[in-house]
Amino acid sequence: MSWRIDPIAATEIDARLAAYRFDHHAISEVYVQAREVLVLFEGLLNAAQTKRILLLREIRNQRLGGPLHRPR
């Protein structure tokens, strides 16, 4: 975020990247390659979260006497 907003930070970041021979193109290329993996990983996390919520709901229902029980 600093790279986009703060011109001083952008200059410093660009200098560090240039020291390692990275440029905007190289960074964009890596981001595009990683984006697919990150989207897959996010999908897996969302699926795990949904299963966790369903499992906790089932445990709660079992403890309270079944799915028809309504809290007071």
N, C-alpha and C positions, 0 to 999 in steps of 0.2 A: 504494500500500500504506500509506503514511503517513496518508493520508486516513482509512483504516479503523481503524488501530491507535492512532495518537498524537492525542489530543484537541487539543493545542496546534497541531500541524501542520494538523489538520482546520479549526480556527478560522482559521488563516492562509490556507489554501487557499480556504476559503469567502469570506473577505474579498477576496482577489484576484479570484475569479470574480465576486463582486458588483460590484467596481469596473468590470468590463467588461459588467455586466448579464447574466451567466450564472447559472443556478441548476441544481439537481439535475435538473430536468426537461429543460432544454436539453442538458445533458451526456448524459443517458440517450438522448435522441433522436438525437444525433450518433453515439453508440456503436452504437445499433441499426442506423442507416443504414450505418455503416462495417463492421459485423460481416459482412455478406454479402460485401463486397468482400474483407475479410481472409480469410474462409473460402475464397473462390475463389483468392486469391493463395497461401494455404497449400497448396491442392491442386496448383497449378502448381509450387510449390517441391518438393513431395513427388514429383511425377511426374518433374521434372528430376533429382532426387537418385537416383531409381530407375534412370533411363536412364544416369546417370553411372556408377553402380555396375556395371550390366550391361556398359557399354562398357569399363570398366577390367578387369572379369573376362575379357572377350573378348580384350582386348589381352594380358593375362597368359597366357591359354591359348595364344594364337598364339606368344608368345615362348618358351613352355615346350614347344612341340611338339604342341599339340592339346588338346582337352577331356578326353581320357582320362588325361592325365598326372597322377599323384598325387605330391604333395611327399613327400620322405623324412623 
